[in-house]
Amino acid sequence: MDASVSGVPSAPASPAPAPAAAADAAPTQLAGLAPDQYGDLFDRMRAGFKLDDGAGQRAVDQQLRWYASNPDYLQRAFGRADLYLYQIVTELERRGMPLELALLPVVESAFEPYAYSRARASGLWQFIPGTGSHYGLKQDWWYDGRRDIVESTRAALDYLQRLHDEFDGDWLLAVAAYNCGEAMVERAVDMNRAAHRPVTFWDLWLPGETRAYVPKLLAMKRLVRDPETYGLEFSPIPNSPYFARIATHAQVNLKIAAEIAGVSPEELYELNPAFHRWATDPAGPHYLLLPVDAADVFSENLEQLSPDQRLGVNHYSVRRGDSIASVARKFHTSVNVIRELNDLTGGLTVGDDLRVPSAVSELPAKVMLAAARVDGHGRSLRRAHVQVVRRGDSLWTIARRNGMNVNTLASLNGMHPGDTLRAGQHIRLTSGSSGGSGRSGGHRRLFYTVREGDTVTQIARLFQCSVPQLLAWNGLSSGSRLHAGQKLRIRLHTRHH
């Protein structure tokens, strides 16, 4: 999406922020309207601001100066926010929470749903795997709920509300704990109480990152409340939903979903970043987010497709000498995809009718990177090491549910893929090794096709490598120019240390 469409600040004539008192005095001209009566989503947000501005706090003024001096950063962040902000604001209002919290993803991820940190935090709200699982965000080979726009927002607001209640209604302490963990904030509060000192955020000893984190949110609040004071102007964001959540009822090929909805695959993945493969998760969730104006045509077209058509498959008759690997090569796909499409637990027999992909399209670069991270340390994304067998389960259904290869699952349990299971039986999902040494680390190689306007710095940031590394992998010098269509070698770390 073109980031210049809405939510974009123009470059400031003077980046120095006005005194805090001026920001505090900014009028809320449209306060009191019903949520659907606002034309501009920013006006609706301003009317719901509740947090103290941090007036007189130098840390807030410092963050304001940085934001006001970096309009390009704000342009990128709010250009992406245009897709997601209405849903976040609506959910905050439904819960009666301060609407400043809708700006937290600017601080966390710059509203980039594929953002990924060294601590393995992911998504708009930057959940680490353990906290994501605790708040009900499914994470497997097919899907990562930390990047699901609707589900991650629900989880983040659940977490923030719990922290707010834990810290006796103090939203600044709740936001601080969201950054560094409630245990660290609790210790700081206890220390101050023992010393008979105040226990507001501004009086606590907290890590440097957290001491800057809360001022960043308050600075963003002031900036959005009164951008003219800081030499900025935000284009309105329509106060209407950008997307609708549409049931798919079963697995669907995402390229085909984009085609029948009349949107590009890139836009579909931007709205559905939790799905990092060629199709949705066979075990669910069975829904997609679609632009509002594409939702009805998508639903109508999906109903007309057969199961094979919605997955984009053809049929192939197995010949003498074929193996799963050779068929996968023939159709430019992987062994896992052939097994998944055909519920295969063993080998092939001559004459078998196989479902095979009718076409294989390259995933967008950000999606490939998300998938590579799962492939590199996928075991750590599973929520349990042992699965209790339910009535009707087979090794194949358990493997499919956990994004595993059925042969791997069988070998972990000393079984044959076709062995029968009994209800209550315990099936191991991991080998049990800690992997703590990190010596099994490595790289996965892929190629990135340069697009018009790409720079070396942008591509290095996308793949979280340094510019010198990217240049060295491709035999380029610092003065080399890129051209659209050029293929660049990328080496992805496949294990986080």
N, C-alpha and C positions, 0 to 999 in steps of 0.2 A: 504494500500500500504506500502511496506517496505521502510522506510525512508532512507535506506542506498543505494538506487538505484542511486540517483543523488542529486546534490545540497548539498552535505554533507561536512562540514569542518572536517578535522582531528584535534585531540587534539593538541594545540600549545605547542611547546617546551618551550617557554617563553611567558607568556600572556601579558607582558608589551608592550604597543604599542610604535612604533617608533615616533619620533617627527613629528608634523603635516607637516612640510616642505617636509619630505620624501614621505608622501602620496600625497601631491600636485604635486610632481615631477614625480609620476608614469606614465610611457608612455602609451598612448592609441595606441597599435601597429596596430590595424586593423581598425582604424577610416577611414571613407570614403567609405566603402563597402556598397552596397545595402543591405537592411534588410535581404533578403533571401540568401545572400552570406556568412553569418556567420554560422559556424558550432555549436558554443556554444552560447546559449542565453545570458550568462553572458557577453561575448564579445560584443554582439549587444547592451546590456544595457550600458556597459561602454562607448561605442562610443556616446551614447546619453545623458550622464551626463552633466548637465548645471549649477547646483547650486554651489554657493560658498561653499568651504569645511569648513568654520568656522575656518580657520587657526589661531592658537594662543588662541583659546577659551578653557578655562579649562573645561567647561561643556562638550564639545565634547570629549576631551581627557578622561574625567571621564567615559563617556558612552562607549568609545572604550575599556577601560580597563575591564569594566564589560562584554561586548560581547566577548572579546578575552579570558576571563577567564571562560566563560560558553559555551564551544563548544557543549554541549549536547542540550542546548536551540536552538542554530543555526541549529543543525542537525535535530531536530524535525520540526522547522519552514520551512527550505528549503526542507525537505523531503515532506512536504505537498504542498509547493509552486510549486513543479514540475508539479502538475496537472493544475495550474491556471495561472502561470506567463506568458506564451506565449501570452495568450489572453489579459492580462493587458498591457503588453509591446506593443503589436500590436495596441491597442486602443490609448495608449498614443502617439505613433508615428503618427498615423492618425491625431491626433489633434495638433501635434507639441508641445507637453508638455514635460517637463524634465523627463527623464526616471528614475531618482531617486525616483519619486513618485510611481513607481512599488514596491518599498521597504516599502512603508507606511504600508501595511498590516502586515509586520513583527512587527512594533511598535504597531499597533492597536490590532492585534489578534493572532500574531505568525502564520498567515495563517491558522487558525482554523475556518472553516466556521460556526461552531456551537458555537463559542465563544459568551458569554453573560455576560454583566456587571451588577453591582448593579443599574446602571442608566437605565437599560433595553435596552442598546445598543446591537445590534446583528449583526453577520456576519463578513466577512473579513474586511469590512470597518467600522464596529461598528456604524451603524445608530441607533439613538433613534427613537421610533415610529413616532413622529411628523415630524421630518426632513425627514424620509423615505417617509412618505405620501406626503410631500411637493414636493419631487423630483420623484414622480410617482411610488413609490414602494408599490404595493398592499399588504395588510396584512389582512388575514382572517383566518377562522377555518382550511382551507385546506393548505394554502400557505402563506409564508412570504417572500416577494421580497427582504428584507434586506439580506437574505441569498442566493438569486439567484446570481450565480457567474457573469453572463453576465449583468443582469440588475443592480445589486448593483455597479458594476464597472462603468457602464454608469452613474449612479446617482452620485457616488463619484467624478468622473471626471467633471461632469457638475457643481457640487458644488465647487470644487477646482478652476475651470476656472472662475466661477463667483467671487469668493473671490480674485483671482489674479487680475481681472479687477477692482474690488472695491478698492484694495489697490495699485493702480497705477503700476501694473506689478511687485510687490515685492512678489516673491514666498515664502520667509520665513514668511512674515506676513500672507500670505494665508494659509500656513500650520499651523501656530499658531492659526489662527481663526477657522480652521477645528477642532482643539482640544477644544478651550474654547469658541467659538462663536465670530462672527464678532463684536457684540456690545462691548464686553470687549476689543478687540483689538482697536476698534475705540476710546474708551474712553482713552486708554493708549496713542494713537497717539495724540489725542487732548490735553492731559495734557502736553506731551512733547513739542508740538508746542507752547502752551501758555507760557511755560517756556524757549522757544528758545533753546531747546535741540534737538539732532538728533532723528529721528524717525525710525531707523533701529530696527530689532528684538532685537539686543543685548543691545539696550539703553532703551527699554520699561520696565515698571513695569507690569509684568504679573503674574498670579498664578504660584506657584511652579511646578505644573504638566506640565504646558505649557512651562515653562523655561527649563524643562528637555526633553520635547517632541520633539522640533525641533533639539536639539543636538543629540537625539537618531537617528533621520533620517540621519543627516549628518555623524554621526559615522558609521552607517550601509553603507552609500555611500562610505566612505573611505575604509571600510573593504572589500566591494565587489570589489572596484576598484583595490586594491592592497593587497590581502589577505596574500601573502608571508611575507610582512613587519610585520604582526602581528602574524606570526607563524601558519597560517591557510592555508588550501588548499581546494578549492571548486571543487567537481566533476562537470564536464560539465552537463548542462541541454540541451537536443537537441533543436535546433532552429526550431522547427516544432510544429504544434498544437497537443495537447494531446487529445482534444475532438472536436466533431462536434455537432451542434445543429440540432436535427431531429424533424420534425413535427409529432405529434401524431393525430391531427385533432379532438380528443375527449378524454374523460377520459380513463385512463388505470391503471390497477393494477400494482403497482411497482414491486412486486415480480415476476409477469409474465413477465413484461418488462425486468427484469434482466435475467430471464431464456431464453427468445427468443433472447437476445443479447449475451448470453454466458458470462455474467459477474456475479459477486456475488452481492447480494442485498446491502451489505456494500459499495461496490465500486459505485453502482448506486446512493446511497444516498449521498456519498461524492461528487459526481458531481452534484447532484440535491438536495442540502440540504434545498432549499426553500419549498419542499414538505414534510410535517411532519405527514402525515397520510399514510394509506395503499395504497392510489391511488392518482393520480394527481387531481388537482382542476377541478370539472366538469364545472366551468365557465371559465376555462383557467387561465394561459397560456397553450396552447396545444403544448408543445414541451418538449423534454428531451435532456440533454447533454449525449452523449455516447462516449466512447473511439473511436478514429478515425477508428481503425481496426475492431470495432464491429458495426459501424453505418449502413453499407449497409445490413448486415445480419439481423439487427433489423428491418429496414424498410421493407425488403422482407417478414420476418416472420409476422410482424404486419398486413400486407395486407391480410394474409391468415386467420386471426382470425375473428370470428363472434363477435358481440357486447357482448354476454355473455362470450365468451372465453377470450376476452381482459380484462374483469373485474373479471374473475375467479369466475363465479357464476353457481350454479345449480338451479333446480326448486323444489319447495315444495308445495304440495296441503294442504291448510288449513283444519284442522279437528275441530270437535266440542270440545270446551274447550280451543282452542288455543287463545293466545293473542300475541301482538307484542313482549312483554317482554318474554313470554315463548318460542317463536320461536327463539328470539335472544339468549336465554340461550342454547337452543338445538343445535344451530350452533356456539356456542362460539363467539358470536359477540355482538354488542350493538344495542339498540333500534334505535338509529340514523342511523346506517348503513342499517338496514332493511327498514326504511322509505325512505332513500336516494335511495336505489336500486330499490324501487317500486313506487316512487312518491306518497307515502301514505300521505293523509291529515286527515284520520279518522281511524276507527278501521278495524277489519278483518271480512270477511264473509266466512262461511264454503264453501269450494270448490275453494276459491281464489287461483290463481297460483302465488306463491311468488318467486322472485329471492332471493337466499340466498348464502352467500359465500361458495365456494366449499372447501376452506381450509383457515385457519387463521394462519398466521405466526407471530412470535414475532418480533416487530420492533427492530432495533439496539438501544442500550441504549441511544445514543445521540439523536436519533430521538424521542424516548419516552419522553425524558426530554423536548425537544422542544415542543412537543404536550401538555405535562402537563402544561407548562407555559401558553399556549394559553387557555387551559381549566380553568386555575386558574384565569386569568384576561382577558378573551377573549373580553369582552365588550370594554376594552380600546384600542383594536387593530382595531376596526372598525373606518372608517374614518368619518362617519357622524352619528348623532343621529336620523335623519329623512330621509326616502327614498321617493322621488317623484315617484308616479306610472307612468309607461310608458304604452303605448298601448300594450295590450296582456299580461301584467303582472298579476300574481296571487300571493296570499300569499305564495304559495309553491315556485314559482320561485324567489321571493324576499328573502325568508328564505334561499334557496339554494345558492343564490348569495352572501349572507352575512354570510354563515357558521352557520346558526341558525336552531333550531328545529321549525318547522312550528307551532306547538301548542303553544310554547312560544311566537312566534311572534303574533299569533292570540290573545292570552290572553293580551299581552301588549296593544293591540288596541281595546279590548272589542269586538272581533269578533269571528266567528266560522271559522275554517280552510278552509271550503269550500265556504265562502262568496265571492261574485264577487266584484272586484275592478273597479274603474273608472280612466281613465287617468287624471293625475294632482292631484289625492288624495295624502295626506301625511300619510305615515306609520311610526310609531315610531319603532326604532330599539333597544332602551334601555329604562330602567324604569325611567331614569331621575335622580336617586339618585346619589349623588356624590361619595359615598363610601369612603369619605375622612377619616373617623375614623379608618378604617383598622380593625375594630372589627370582621369583617366577615372572617378574615384570618383563615387558616387551613392547613392541610397537605394532600397530596395524597400518598398512599403507593404503592410501586411496588417492584419487586424482580429483582436483577441483578445476572446473571450467570457469575461466575468468569472464566476468560480465562487464558490460559497458559501465565505466565509472569506478570500477574496483581499484583500490590501491593496495600496495604490499602491506601497509599498516593495518588496513581494514581486514584483510584476509588473515593476517597473523592473529589479530584480536579474535576473529571468528573461531579459529582453531586453537586458541589459547597456546600459542607458541611465540617465540621472539622473532623479530624481523630478521636478525642474522641467521637464525635457524632456517627460516623459510627460504632465504636467499641461497644458503649453502645446499639445501636439499635439491635446489633447481639450477645450481651453477650460475646464479645471477649475481651481479654486482649491485651496489647501492644505487647506482645511477641507471639501472636497467628499467625500461618502460614495459608495462604490461599492455596486452592488446586483447580485445574481446575474442573469446574462443580459445585462447591459449590454455594449455593443460599444465597445472602445477602439481608436483608431487607433495603429498602431505603425509607426515608420520604421526599417528595418534598414539599417545600413551594408552596401553590397554590394561594398566593396573595402577591404581592410586596408592601411593606409599604413605 
